[in-house]
Amino acid sequence: MGSTKVKRKANEVAGEIRQALGNTNDNQEMQGRGVAHEAKGHAQQAKGEA
């Protein structure tokens, strides 16, 4: 797996974790950051496929 794929997956997983923590703690700010972090991972994937 290339370093770009690792970074992409790391961003996606980090985003999912932040979202889960935000949901668990009823923290909308953390949940929003998680969504943004996960979106960054998806954008990296789209860029890599283009």
Residue pairs with C-beta under 8 A, 6 or more apart in sequence:
4 44
4 48
5 48
7 44
8 41
8 44
8 45
8 48
9 41
10 41
11 37
11 38
11 40
11 41
11 44
12 38
12 41
12 42
13 41
14 34
14 37
14 38
14 41
15 34
15 35
15 36
15 37
15 38
15 39
15 40
15 41
16 34
16 38
17 34
18 30
18 31
18 33
18 34
18 37
19 30
19 31
19 34
19 35
19 38
20 34
21 27
21 30
21 31
21 34
22 28
22 29
22 30
22 31
22 32
22 33
22 34
23 31
